[in-house]
Amino acid sequence: MTDGTTWLAEPQSIAFGGYYVVLARGLTPDELVGRLVESVNGWTCKAVAVGNHTGDGLLEFMDDTYGGCYVEIGLRLGRAGDWTYAVAYGGWQGEFGSLTPLSRDGAHICVLQFEEENGEPVPPLFEYAHDGRLLSACNLHLDGSWGSEEVEGDPATAPRLQELLTAAGLPDEELDDREVHRTALGVIERFFGLSLPKEEIVHGALPAVVLESGFPKPARD
């Protein structure tokens, strides 16, 4: 029994600033971390294991060790059923590129993110890829505020997800954004069979790494 993903729609469900969660099937936690290192925008970095931490504990550790909890990116790692998950802390906003290339060699990768304190504002975002192909992606408000109003991706997958979101009554301009967020997460969760344990993530101590930044990546020709 798991908690699914709809609890992410709660205010500050994981930490101040929003959430960035990656779920992977077909990868171990170490393999997932290795691929996430590849996706950091503009910088080389290395993953440094820092022991088991709660979310608050990891932020305190980063604050004490790196001179600020937003200087680097921290990840807490776990398993839920068939899914490996990584939850980001610290300065993750805007630092990861598309994870579609990381789904190579048969892996499944799902990204759920929400910059809750971004003043623009940015809606919650979703992306799901398998074997190097984007299957579906959308903003979870399903409006034109950020990208397309519809689910984009593989023609055999994206329309099916769109139909389910429409059947759930979305988009609905009369609904509060948080309720739209929660409803969309529920549809995606059921469609892809996602599992994300709230108690472990919010209150438990999980293995953690810090992505220590290095030098700018060399420019590509």
C-alpha positions in Angstrom: 0.0 0.0 0.0 1.4 3.4 -1.0 0.3 7.0 -0.8 0.4 7.7 -4.5 1.3 11.3 -5.5 -1.7 13.5 -4.8 -0.3 14.5 -1.5 2.3 16.6 -3.4 -0.4 19.1 -4.0 -0.5 20.1 -0.3 1.2 23.4 0.6 4.9 22.9 1.1 4.3 19.2 0.8 8.0 18.4 0.9 9.9 21.7 1.6 9.7 25.4 1.2 10.0 26.4 -2.4 8.1 23.4 -3.9 9.1 19.9 -5.0 11.2 18.1 -7.6 10.6 14.4 -7.6 12.0 11.8 -10.0 10.6 8.3 -10.2 12.5 5.6 -12.1 11.7 2.0 -13.0 14.5 -0.2 -14.2 17.2 1.8 -12.3 18.7 1.3 -8.8 19.1 4.4 -6.6 22.8 4.7 -7.5 22.0 4.4 -11.2 19.4 7.1 -11.0 21.8 9.4 -9.2 24.4 8.8 -11.9 22.0 9.8 -14.6 20.7 12.8 -12.7 24.3 14.1 -12.5 24.4 14.0 -16.3 21.3 16.2 -16.5 22.5 19.2 -14.4 22.5 22.2 -16.7 25.8 24.0 -17.4 28.0 22.5 -14.7 29.9 19.4 -14.0 29.2 17.9 -10.6 29.7 14.8 -8.5 27.4 13.0 -6.1 28.8 12.8 -2.6 27.0 10.4 -0.2 26.3 12.1 3.1 24.5 9.5 5.1 20.8 9.2 6.1 18.8 12.4 6.6 15.3 13.7 7.1 14.4 16.5 4.7 15.0 19.1 7.3 18.2 17.4 8.4 19.6 17.4 4.9 18.9 21.1 4.5 20.6 21.8 7.9 23.6 19.7 6.8 23.9 21.6 3.5 23.6 24.9 5.3 26.4 24.0 7.8 28.7 22.3 5.2 28.3 24.4 2.1 27.6 27.8 3.6 23.9 27.7 2.6 21.3 25.2 1.9 20.7 26.5 -1.6 24.3 26.5 -2.8 24.2 22.9 -3.9 21.5 20.3 -4.7 20.7 17.5 -2.3 18.9 14.3 -3.1 17.2 11.8 -0.8 16.7 8.4 -2.2 14.3 5.5 -1.7 12.3 2.6 -3.2 8.5 2.2 -3.4 7.4 -1.0 -5.1 8.9 -1.1 -8.6 9.9 2.6 -8.4 13.1 4.1 -7.3 12.7 7.8 -6.3 14.9 10.8 -5.8 13.6 13.9 -4.0 15.5 17.2 -4.5 16.4 19.8 -1.9 18.3 23.1 -1.9 19.0 24.9 -5.2 17.3 22.6 -7.6 15.1 25.1 -9.3 15.9 25.4 -13.0 19.1 23.2 -12.7 18.0 20.0 -14.4 17.4 19.6 -18.1 14.9 17.3 -19.7 15.3 13.8 -18.3 14.0 12.1 -21.5 17.6 11.1 -22.6 18.1 9.5 -19.2 15.4 7.0 -19.9 17.7 5.2 -22.3 18.2 1.4 -22.3 14.6 0.6 -21.3 14.3 2.8 -18.2 11.2 4.6 -17.2 11.6 8.1 -15.9 8.8 10.3 -14.4 9.4 13.9 -13.3 7.0 15.8 -11.1 8.0 19.4 -10.2 6.5 22.6 -8.8 8.3 25.9 -8.1 5.8 26.8 -5.5 7.4 30.2 -4.5 8.2 31.3 -8.1 6.6 34.7 -8.6 5.9 34.3 -12.3 4.1 31.9 -11.3 5.1 28.6 -12.8 2.5 25.8 -12.8 3.3 22.2 -11.6 5.0 20.3 -14.4 5.0 16.6 -15.4 7.2 14.6 -17.8 7.3 10.8 -18.5 9.8 9.1 -20.7 10.7 5.6 -21.6 13.6 4.2 -23.5 14.8 7.6 -24.7 11.3 8.7 -25.9 9.0 11.3 -24.3 5.7 9.6 -23.8 3.8 12.5 -22.2 4.3 15.9 -20.7 2.1 18.8 -19.6 1.7 21.5 -17.1 -0.7 20.3 -14.4 -3.0 23.3 -14.6 -3.7 22.4 -18.2 -3.9 26.0 -19.3 -1.8 28.2 -21.6 0.2 29.8 -18.9 3.3 27.6 -19.5 3.7 25.7 -22.7 0.8 23.9 -24.4 -2.6 23.5 -22.9 -2.6 19.9 -23.9 -0.6 16.8 -23.1 2.3 16.5 -25.5 4.4 13.4 -26.4 4.1 10.0 -28.1 1.0 9.8 -30.3 0.1 6.4 -28.8 0.3 7.6 -25.2 -0.3 11.4 -24.8 -3.9 11.3 -26.3 -4.9 8.5 -23.9 -3.7 10.5 -20.9 -5.4 13.6 -22.3 -8.7 11.7 -22.6 -8.5 10.7 -18.9 -7.7 14.2 -17.8 -10.7 15.5 -19.8 -12.9 12.8 -18.3 -11.8 14.0 -14.8 -13.2 17.4 -15.7 -10.0 19.2 -16.5 -9.3 21.9 -17.2 -11.8 23.6 -15.0 -11.4 27.4 -14.5 -13.9 27.3 -11.6 -11.7 25.0 -9.5 -9.0 26.2 -7.2 -5.5 25.7 -8.7 -4.6 23.4 -5.8 -7.6 21.1 -6.5 -6.7 21.1 -10.2 -3.2 20.1 -9.3 -4.4 17.3 -7.0 -6.8 16.0 -9.6 -4.3 15.9 -12.4 -1.7 14.2 -10.1 -4.3 11.5 -9.4 -5.0 10.8 -13.0 -1.3 10.6 -13.9 -0.7 8.4 -10.8 -3.3 5.9 -11.9 -2.4 5.9 -15.5 1.3 5.1 -14.9 1.0 3.3 -11.6 3.1 5.7 -9.6 4.1 5.1 -6.0 5.5 7.7 -3.6 5.4 7.1 0.2 4.5 10.2 2.1 5.5 9.1 5.6 9.0 8.0 4.5 9.7 11.2 2.6 8.2 13.7 5.0 9.2 12.2 8.3 11.7 9.4 7.7 15.5 9.3 7.4 16.6 8.3 3.9 20.0 7.8 2.2 21.1 11.2 0.8 23.7 12.6 -1.6 24.8 16.2 -2.4 25.5 17.1 -6.0 28.7 19.2 -5.5 29.2 21.6 -8.4 32.5 21.9 -10.2 33.3 23.8 -13.3 31.2 24.9 -16.3 30.7 22.1 -18.8 32.7 22.6 -22.0 30.8 24.2 -24.9 29.7 21.8 -27.6 30.9 22.4 -31.2 
